[in-house]
Amino acid sequence: MEQSTKPIPKHIPDFLDFCEVQKGLRTNTQKNYQHYLHKFTGWLASRNLEGLLPHQLTPEHIWDYRLYLSRYQNPKNGQTLKKSTQNYY
């Protein structure tokens, strides 16, 4: 497979289009995917990784993101994300 030269955040619109056209996913599902991916791209940006290419994403990046999700507290109510919600992300 050819390696992409586009950073991960630049792939999201194409992915969401694929979900709509090829997969026929409902609008609500697409909005949820967009929401989850927005959190991920925000996390990438907070670590100066917004230029990360897909083939550069490592298991360590995924682990760090999982840790971030498990420790995340909603600023409005101070609650952490449930494990099932973390899995959606």
MMTF fields as JSON, N, C-alpha, C and O atoms, coordinates in Angstrom:
{
  "mmtfVersion": "1.0.0",
  "mmtfProducer": "UNKNOWN",
  "numBonds": 355,
  "numAtoms": 356,
  "numGroups": 89,
  "numChains": 1,
  "numModels": 1,
  "chainsPerModel": [1],
  "groupsPerChain": [89],
  "chainIdList": ["A"],
  "bondAtomList": [4, 2, 8, 6, 12, 10, 16, 14, 20, 18, 24, 22, 28, 26, 32, 30, 36, 34, 40, 38, 44, 42, 48, 46, 52, 50, 56, 54, 60, 58, 64, 62, 68, 66, 72, 70, 76, 74, 80, 78, 84, 82, 88, 86, 92, 90, 96, 94, 100, 98, 104, 102, 108, 106, 112, 110, 116, 114, 120, 118, 124, 122, 128, 126, 132, 130, 136, 134, 140, 138, 144, 142, 148, 146, 152, 150, 156, 154, 160, 158, 164, 162, 168, 166, 172, 170, 176, 174, 180, 178, 184, 182, 188, 186, 192, 190, 196, 194, 200, 198, 204, 202, 208, 206, 212, 210, 216, 214, 220, 218, 224, 222, 228, 226, 232, 230, 236, 234, 240, 238, 244, 242, 248, 246, 252, 250, 256, 254, 260, 258, 264, 262, 268, 266, 272, 270, 276, 274, 280, 278, 284, 282, 288, 286, 292, 290, 296, 294, 300, 298, 304, 302, 308, 306, 312, 310, 316, 314, 320, 318, 324, 322, 328, 326, 332, 330, 336, 334, 340, 338, 344, 342, 348, 346, 352, 350],
  "bondOrderList": [1, 1, 1, 1, 1, 1, 1, 1, 1, 1, 1, 1, 1, 1, 1, 1, 1, 1, 1, 1, 1, 1, 1, 1, 1, 1, 1, 1, 1, 1, 1, 1, 1, 1, 1, 1, 1, 1, 1, 1, 1, 1, 1, 1, 1, 1, 1, 1, 1, 1, 1, 1, 1, 1, 1, 1, 1, 1, 1, 1, 1, 1, 1, 1, 1, 1, 1, 1, 1, 1, 1, 1, 1, 1, 1, 1, 1, 1, 1, 1, 1, 1, 1, 1, 1, 1, 1, 1],
  "groupList": [{"groupName": "MET", "atomNameList": ["N", "CA", "C", "O"], "elementList": ["N", "C", "C", "O"], "formalChargeList": [0, 0, 0, 0], "bondAtomList": [1, 0, 2, 1, 3, 2], "bondOrderList": [1, 1, 2], "singleLetterCode": "M", "chemCompType": "L-PEPTIDE LINKING"}, {"groupName": "GLU", "atomNameList": ["N", "CA", "C", "O"], "elementList": ["N", "C", "C", "O"], "formalChargeList": [0, 0, 0, 0], "bondAtomList": [1, 0, 2, 1, 3, 2], "bondOrderList": [1, 1, 2], "singleLetterCode": "E", "chemCompType": "L-PEPTIDE LINKING"}, {"groupName": "GLN", "atomNameList": ["N", "CA", "C", "O"], "elementList": ["N", "C", "C", "O"], "formalChargeList": [0, 0, 0, 0], "bondAtomList": [1, 0, 2, 1, 3, 2], "bondOrderList": [1, 1, 2], "singleLetterCode": "Q", "chemCompType": "L-PEPTIDE LINKING"}, {"groupName": "SER", "atomNameList": ["N", "CA", "C", "O"], "elementList": ["N", "C", "C", "O"], "formalChargeList": [0, 0, 0, 0], "bondAtomList": [1, 0, 2, 1, 3, 2], "bondOrderList": [1, 1, 2], "singleLetterCode": "S", "chemCompType": "L-PEPTIDE LINKING"}, {"groupName": "THR", "atomNameList": ["N", "CA", "C", "O"], "elementList": ["N", "C", "C", "O"], "formalChargeList": [0, 0, 0, 0], "bondAtomList": [1, 0, 2, 1, 3, 2], "bondOrderList": [1, 1, 2], "singleLetterCode": "T", "chemCompType": "L-PEPTIDE LINKING"}, {"groupName": "LYS", "atomNameList": ["N", "CA", "C", "O"], "elementList": ["N", "C", "C", "O"], "formalChargeList": [0, 0, 0, 0], "bondAtomList": [1, 0, 2, 1, 3, 2], "bondOrderList": [1, 1, 2], "singleLetterCode": "K", "chemCompType": "L-PEPTIDE LINKING"}, {"groupName": "PRO", "atomNameList": ["N", "CA", "C", "O"], "elementList": ["N", "C", "C", "O"], "formalChargeList": [0, 0, 0, 0], "bondAtomList": [1, 0, 2, 1, 3, 2], "bondOrderList": [1, 1, 2], "singleLetterCode": "P", "chemCompType": "L-PEPTIDE LINKING"}, {"groupName": "ILE", "atomNameList": ["N", "CA", "C", "O"], "elementList": ["N", "C", "C", "O"], "formalChargeList": [0, 0, 0, 0], "bondAtomList": [1, 0, 2, 1, 3, 2], "bondOrderList": [1, 1, 2], "singleLetterCode": "I", "chemCompType": "L-PEPTIDE LINKING"}, {"groupName": "HIS", "atomNameList": ["N", "CA", "C", "O"], "elementList": ["N", "C", "C", "O"], "formalChargeList": [0, 0, 0, 0], "bondAtomList": [1, 0, 2, 1, 3, 2], "bondOrderList": [1, 1, 2], "singleLetterCode": "H", "chemCompType": "L-PEPTIDE LINKING"}, {"groupName": "ASP", "atomNameList": ["N", "CA", "C", "O"], "elementList": ["N", "C", "C", "O"], "formalChargeList": [0, 0, 0, 0], "bondAtomList": [1, 0, 2, 1, 3, 2], "bondOrderList": [1, 1, 2], "singleLetterCode": "D", "chemCompType": "L-PEPTIDE LINKING"}, {"groupName": "PHE", "atomNameList": ["N", "CA", "C", "O"], "elementList": ["N", "C", "C", "O"], "formalChargeList": [0, 0, 0, 0], "bondAtomList": [1, 0, 2, 1, 3, 2], "bondOrderList": [1, 1, 2], "singleLetterCode": "F", "chemCompType": "L-PEPTIDE LINKING"}, {"groupName": "LEU", "atomNameList": ["N", "CA", "C", "O"], "elementList": ["N", "C", "C", "O"], "formalChargeList": [0, 0, 0, 0], "bondAtomList": [1, 0, 2, 1, 3, 2], "bondOrderList": [1, 1, 2], "singleLetterCode": "L", "chemCompType": "L-PEPTIDE LINKING"}, {"groupName": "CYS", "atomNameList": ["N", "CA", "C", "O"], "elementList": ["N", "C", "C", "O"], "formalChargeList": [0, 0, 0, 0], "bondAtomList": [1, 0, 2, 1, 3, 2], "bondOrderList": [1, 1, 2], "singleLetterCode": "C", "chemCompType": "L-PEPTIDE LINKING"}, {"groupName": "VAL", "atomNameList": ["N", "CA", "C", "O"], "elementList": ["N", "C", "C", "O"], "formalChargeList": [0, 0, 0, 0], "bondAtomList": [1, 0, 2, 1, 3, 2], "bondOrderList": [1, 1, 2], "singleLetterCode": "V", "chemCompType": "L-PEPTIDE LINKING"}, {"groupName": "GLY", "atomNameList": ["N", "CA", "C", "O"], "elementList": ["N", "C", "C", "O"], "formalChargeList": [0, 0, 0, 0], "bondAtomList": [1, 0, 2, 1, 3, 2], "bondOrderList": [1, 1, 2], "singleLetterCode": "G", "chemCompType": "PEPTIDE LINKING"}, {"groupName": "ARG", "atomNameList": ["N", "CA", "C", "O"], "elementList": ["N", "C", "C", "O"], "formalChargeList": [0, 0, 0, 0], "bondAtomList": [1, 0, 2, 1, 3, 2], "bondOrderList": [1, 1, 2], "singleLetterCode": "R", "chemCompType": "L-PEPTIDE LINKING"}, {"groupName": "ASN", "atomNameList": ["N", "CA", "C", "O"], "elementList": ["N", "C", "C", "O"], "formalChargeList": [0, 0, 0, 0], "bondAtomList": [1, 0, 2, 1, 3, 2], "bondOrderList": [1, 1, 2], "singleLetterCode": "N", "chemCompType": "L-PEPTIDE LINKING"}, {"groupName": "TYR", "atomNameList": ["N", "CA", "C", "O"], "elementList": ["N", "C", "C", "O"], "formalChargeList": [0, 0, 0, 0], "bondAtomList": [1, 0, 2, 1, 3, 2], "bondOrderList": [1, 1, 2], "singleLetterCode": "Y", "chemCompType": "L-PEPTIDE LINKING"}, {"groupName": "TRP", "atomNameList": ["N", "CA", "C", "O"], "elementList": ["N", "C", "C", "O"], "formalChargeList": [0, 0, 0, 0], "bondAtomList": [1, 0, 2, 1, 3, 2], "bondOrderList": [1, 1, 2], "singleLetterCode": "W", "chemCompType": "L-PEPTIDE LINKING"}, {"groupName": "ALA", "atomNameList": ["N", "CA", "C", "O"], "elementList": ["N", "C", "C", "O"], "formalChargeList": [0, 0, 0, 0], "bondAtomList": [1, 0, 2, 1, 3, 2], "bondOrderList": [1, 1, 2], "singleLetterCode": "A", "chemCompType": "L-PEPTIDE LINKING"}],
  "groupTypeList": [0, 1, 2, 3, 4, 5, 6, 7, 6, 5, 8, 7, 6, 9, 10, 11, 9, 10, 12, 1, 13, 2, 5, 14, 11, 15, 4, 16, 4, 2, 5, 16, 17, 2, 8, 17, 11, 8, 5, 10, 4, 14, 18, 11, 19, 3, 15, 16, 11, 1, 14, 11, 11, 6, 8, 2, 11, 4, 6, 1, 8, 7, 18, 9, 17, 15, 11, 17, 11, 3, 15, 17, 2, 16, 6, 5, 16, 14, 2, 4, 11, 5, 5, 3, 4, 2, 16, 17, 17],
  "groupIdList": [1, 2, 3, 4, 5, 6, 7, 8, 9, 10, 11, 12, 13, 14, 15, 16, 17, 18, 19, 20, 21, 22, 23, 24, 25, 26, 27, 28, 29, 30, 31, 32, 33, 34, 35, 36, 37, 38, 39, 40, 41, 42, 43, 44, 45, 46, 47, 48, 49, 50, 51, 52, 53, 54, 55, 56, 57, 58, 59, 60, 61, 62, 63, 64, 65, 66, 67, 68, 69, 70, 71, 72, 73, 74, 75, 76, 77, 78, 79, 80, 81, 82, 83, 84, 85, 86, 87, 88, 89],
  "secStructList": [7, 7, 7, 7, 7, 1, 7, 2, 2, 2, 2, 2, 2, 2, 2, 2, 2, 2, 2, 2, 2, 6, 1, 7, 7, 7, 2, 2, 2, 2, 2, 2, 2, 2, 2, 2, 2, 2, 2, 2, 2, 2, 2, 2, 2, 2, 6, 6, 7, 6, 6, 7, 7, 4, 4, 4, 7, 7, 2, 2, 2, 2, 2, 2, 2, 2, 2, 2, 2, 2, 2, 7, 5, 7, 6, 6, 6, 7, 7, 5, 7, 7, 2, 2, 2, 2, 2, 2, 7],
  "xCoordList": [0.846, 0.0, 0.894, 1.91, 0.512, 1.263, 1.071, -0.04, 2.159, 2.086, 1.58, 1.999, 0.68, 0.089, 1.07, 1.864, 0.99, 1.792, 0.928, 1.403, -0.354, -1.273, -1.287, -1.345, -1.234, -1.339, -2.725, -3.697, -2.783, -4.015, -5.238, -6.266, -5.18, -6.391, -6.935, -8.138, -6.074, -6.512, -7.281, -7.941, -7.206, -7.925, -9.365, -10.184, -9.668, -10.984, -12.137, -13.109, -12.089, -13.212, -13.434, -14.577, -12.351, -12.482, -13.121, -13.953, -12.724, -13.288, -14.78, -15.568, -15.169, -16.585, -17.398, -18.542, -16.812, -17.473, -17.654, -18.709, -16.635, -16.705, -17.832, -18.594, -17.927, -18.987, -20.375, -21.303, -20.495, -21.788, -22.1, -23.167, -21.167, -21.433, -21.313, -22.224, -20.202, -19.952, -20.667, -21.242, -20.63, -21.201, -22.673, -23.394, -23.124, -24.52, -24.886, -26.023, -23.939, -24.205, -25.135, -25.119, -25.919, -26.865, -26.118, -24.973, -26.792, -26.213, -25.75, -24.674, -26.557, -26.19, -24.902, -24.052, -24.757, -23.544, -22.336, -21.274, -22.494, -21.403, -21.02, -19.838, -22.023, -21.739, -20.986, -20.068, -21.385, -20.676, -19.227, -18.318, -19.005, -17.629, -16.829, -15.675, -17.444, -16.759, -16.388, -15.294, -17.295, -17.045, -15.873, -14.972, -15.879, -14.807, -13.464, -12.444, -13.473, -12.229, -11.725, -10.52, -12.654, -12.252, -11.477, -10.485, -11.927, -11.217, -9.817, -8.85, -9.706, -8.406, -7.479, -6.306, -7.991, -7.139, -6.76, -5.678, -7.638, -7.301, -6.173, -5.268, -6.236, -5.169, -3.86, -2.805, -3.925, -2.716, -2.117, -0.909, -2.972, -2.5, -1.882, -0.881, -2.467, -1.954, -0.563, 0.154, -0.194, 1.129, 2.027, 3.052, 1.607, 2.356, 2.549, 3.61, 1.507, 1.543, 0.554, 0.249, 0.047, -0.97, -0.439, -1.231, 0.869, 1.461, 1.786, 2.403, 1.379, 1.672, 1.0, -0.193, 1.772, 1.237, 0.679, 1.141, -0.299, -0.915, 0.088, -0.045, 1.077, 2.033, 3.002, 3.748, 2.994, 3.845, 3.159, 3.803, 1.866, 1.111, 1.575, 1.56, 1.982, 2.548, 1.624, 0.702, 1.864, 1.117, 1.305, 0.407, 2.459, 2.697, 1.779, 1.276, 1.564, 0.621, -0.776, -1.454, -1.187, -2.525, -2.626, -3.635, -1.591, -1.598, -1.692, -2.465, -0.907, -0.945, -2.333, -2.811, -2.973, -4.321, -5.311, -6.196, -5.169, -6.048, -5.879, -6.86, -4.636, -4.394, -5.057, -5.672, -4.917, -5.548, -7.063, -7.647, -7.689, -9.136, -9.516, -10.522, -8.731, -9.077, -8.931, -9.574, -8.086, -7.853, -8.61, -8.601, -9.257, -9.967, -11.131, -11.896, -11.246, -12.379, -13.14, -12.562, -14.436, -15.298, -15.199, -15.47, -14.81, -14.665, -15.981, -15.966, -17.104, -18.401, -18.819, -19.39, -18.526, -19.005, -17.926, -18.2, -16.707, -15.604, -15.628, -14.782, -16.596, -16.701, -15.716, -15.387, -15.258, -14.398, -15.273, -16.468, -14.658, -15.388, -15.573, -14.649, -16.76, -16.996, -16.148, -15.793, -15.829, -15.013, -15.667, -14.973, -16.983, -17.677, -17.545, -17.404, -17.59, -17.424, -15.989, -15.761, -15.038, -13.635, -13.452, -12.706, -14.118, -14.002, -14.55, -14.032, -15.602, -16.088, -15.001, -14.766, -14.348, -13.277, -12.164, -11.159],
  "yCoordList": [-1.178, 0.0, 1.245, 1.293, 2.214, 3.457, 4.297, 4.416, 4.874, 5.701, 7.095, 7.695, 7.581, 8.892, 9.997, 9.839, 11.093, 12.264, 13.321, 14.412, 12.982, 13.893, 13.545, 12.368, 14.557, 14.278, 13.714, 13.907, 13.032, 12.362, 13.276, 12.871, 14.496, 15.34, 15.628, 15.832, 15.649, 15.927, 14.749, 14.911, 13.576, 12.393, 12.33, 11.592, 13.087, 12.972, 13.323, 12.569, 14.424, 14.695, 13.562, 13.216, 12.986, 11.87, 10.658, 9.97, 10.407, 9.29, 9.491, 8.559, 10.706, 10.982, 10.893, 10.438, 11.324, 11.155, 9.674, 9.267, 8.874, 7.429, 6.826, 5.987, 7.26, 6.752, 7.065, 6.264, 8.241, 8.643, 7.887, 7.289, 7.916, 7.401, 5.879, 5.204, 5.347, 3.911, 3.089, 2.043, 3.561, 2.796, 3.116, 2.319, 4.282, 4.666, 4.889, 4.64, 5.352, 5.563, 6.756, 7.716, 6.673, 7.74, 9.019, 8.988, 10.128, 11.442, 11.54, 12.072, 11.03, 11.076, 10.303, 10.758, 9.154, 8.349, 9.102, 9.103, 9.731, 10.513, 11.675, 11.974, 12.329, 13.428, 12.923, 13.579, 11.751, 11.17, 10.867, 11.168, 10.277, 9.994, 11.286, 11.339, 12.32, 13.601, 14.143, 14.672, 14.006, 14.453, 13.683, 14.289, 12.358, 11.536, 11.866, 11.959, 12.039, 12.329, 13.742, 13.99, 14.657, 16.013, 15.989, 16.701, 15.179, 15.049, 14.486, 14.945, 13.495, 12.907, 13.931, 14.022, 14.699, 15.69, 16.81, 17.386, 17.115, 18.079, 17.559, 18.305, 16.273, 15.645, 15.673, 15.969, 15.364, 15.424, 16.831, 16.996, 17.835, 19.224, 19.606, 20.321, 19.137, 19.484, 18.903, 19.351, 17.916, 17.296, 17.611, 16.967, 18.622, 19.039, 17.891, 17.749, 17.072, 15.934, 16.083, 15.106, 17.304, 17.475, 17.175, 16.971, 17.144, 16.812, 15.342, 14.941, 14.519, 13.087, 12.418, 12.604, 11.642, 10.893, 9.567, 9.056, 9.004, 7.762, 6.645, 5.947, 6.471, 5.375, 5.659, 4.772, 6.894, 7.248, 7.021, 7.083, 6.761, 6.508, 5.179, 4.149, 5.211, 4.024, 3.504, 4.204, 2.294, 1.802, 2.702, 2.809, 3.339, 4.245, 5.471, 5.942, 5.985, 7.098, 6.674, 7.402, 5.497, 5.0, 4.82, 5.185, 4.264, 4.074, 5.42, 5.567, 6.398, 7.725, 8.356, 9.015, 8.147, 8.685, 7.973, 8.609, 6.67, 5.913, 6.399, 6.535, 6.659, 7.202, 8.569, 8.86, 9.394, 10.71, 10.569, 11.265, 9.677, 9.488, 8.977, 9.41, 8.069, 7.497, 8.517, 8.395, 9.527, 10.549, 11.854, 12.763, 11.934, 13.157, 13.413, 12.506, 14.662, 15.064, 16.158, 17.148, 15.967, 16.961, 18.254, 18.257, 19.362, 20.616, 21.136, 21.917, 20.715, 21.194, 20.52, 21.161, 19.201, 18.487, 17.688, 17.086, 17.677, 16.987, 15.471, 14.786, 14.946, 13.494, 12.979, 13.664, 11.749, 11.089, 10.36, 10.162, 9.966, 9.23, 7.778, 7.152, 7.254, 5.838, 5.022, 5.494, 3.803, 2.925, 2.708, 2.676, 2.561, 2.359, 3.591, 3.464, 4.775, 6.008, 6.117, 6.518, 5.764, 5.763, 4.866, 5.205, 3.743, 2.81, 3.407, 3.123, 4.239, 4.918, 5.821, 5.842, 6.559, 7.434, 6.62, 7.179],
  "zCoordList": [0.0, 0.0, 0.0, 0.693, -0.763, -0.865, 0.395, 0.911, 0.878, 2.077, 1.714, 0.724, 2.535, 2.295, 2.701, 3.628, 1.995, 2.345, 3.037, 3.353, 3.271, 3.968, 5.453, 5.809, 6.328, 7.754, 8.106, 7.375, 9.216, 9.649, 9.618, 9.075, 10.176, 10.167, 8.769, 8.61, 7.762, 6.385, 5.779, 4.752, 6.395, 5.904, 6.405, 5.857, 7.424, 8.056, 7.12, 7.079, 6.364, 5.45, 4.44, 4.145, 3.91, 2.976, 3.659, 3.068, 4.9, 5.641, 5.872, 5.709, 6.252, 6.497, 5.204, 5.22, 4.089, 2.787, 2.466, 1.979, 2.735, 2.518, 3.358, 2.877, 4.613, 5.492, 4.942, 5.057, 4.347, 3.789, 2.502, 2.37, 1.555, 0.214, 0.144, -0.334, 0.615, 0.474, 1.532, 1.231, 2.765, 3.866, 4.1, 4.701, 3.626, 3.819, 5.279, 5.68, 6.068, 7.49, 7.688, 6.917, 8.706, 9.025, 9.396, 9.847, 9.195, 9.476, 10.926, 11.203, 11.846, 13.264, 13.533, 14.299, 12.915, 13.083, 12.546, 13.168, 11.411, 10.831, 11.745, 11.915, 12.333, 13.263, 14.488, 14.979, 14.975, 16.111, 15.745, 16.519, 14.583, 14.129, 14.049, 14.474, 13.505, 13.382, 14.773, 14.967, 15.716, 17.086, 17.697, 18.277, 17.573, 18.138, 17.491, 18.174, 16.187, 15.478, 15.785, 15.791, 16.038, 16.418, 17.739, 17.891, 18.681, 19.956, 19.714, 20.322, 18.829, 18.525, 17.873, 18.237, 16.92, 16.262, 17.239, 17.133, 18.177, 19.224, 20.102, 20.477, 20.424, 21.2, 20.413, 20.973, 19.112, 18.278, 18.322, 18.497, 18.16, 18.151, 19.494, 19.535, 20.581, 21.906, 22.154, 23.049, 21.366, 21.475, 20.279, 20.055, 19.523, 18.324, 17.34, 16.733, 17.191, 16.273, 15.123, 14.439, 14.902, 13.868, 12.472, 11.552, 12.292, 10.996, 10.854, 9.867, 11.83, 11.808, 10.618, 10.379, 9.882, 8.743, 9.248, 10.269, 8.555, 9.034, 9.327, 10.332, 8.47, 8.689, 9.838, 10.251, 10.359, 11.491, 12.835, 13.882, 12.807, 14.031, 14.625, 13.951, 15.876, 16.518, 17.62, 18.04, 18.084, 19.245, 20.475, 21.311, 20.581, 21.706, 21.626, 22.646, 20.402, 20.244, 20.701, 21.427, 20.267, 20.622, 22.132, 22.737, 22.738, 24.189, 24.91, 25.857, 24.463, 25.077, 24.948, 25.87, 23.799, 23.606, 24.523, 25.096, 24.662, 25.572, 27.011, 27.741, 27.416, 28.755, 28.918, 29.943, 27.889, 27.909, 28.113, 28.944, 27.362, 27.484, 28.868, 29.43, 29.42, 30.726, 31.844, 32.887, 31.631, 32.662, 32.401, 33.23, 31.252, 30.868, 31.823, 32.151, 32.258, 33.085, 32.363, 31.915, 32.257, 31.633, 32.439, 33.64, 31.781, 32.53, 33.117, 34.068, 32.563, 33.044, 34.349, 35.231, 34.467, 35.648, 36.375, 37.413, 35.844, 36.5, 36.379, 36.954, 35.631, 35.492, 34.445, 33.477, 34.673, 33.692, 32.681, 32.899, 31.576, 30.543, 30.969, 31.489, 30.748, 31.009, 30.042, 28.962, 30.435, 29.596, 28.236, 27.22, 28.199, 26.914, 26.023, 24.807, 26.618, 25.842, 25.328, 24.186, 26.165, 25.731, 24.513, 23.595, 24.506, 23.376, 22.087, 21.007, 22.187, 20.994, 20.423, 19.215, 21.297, 20.852, 20.244, 19.805]
}
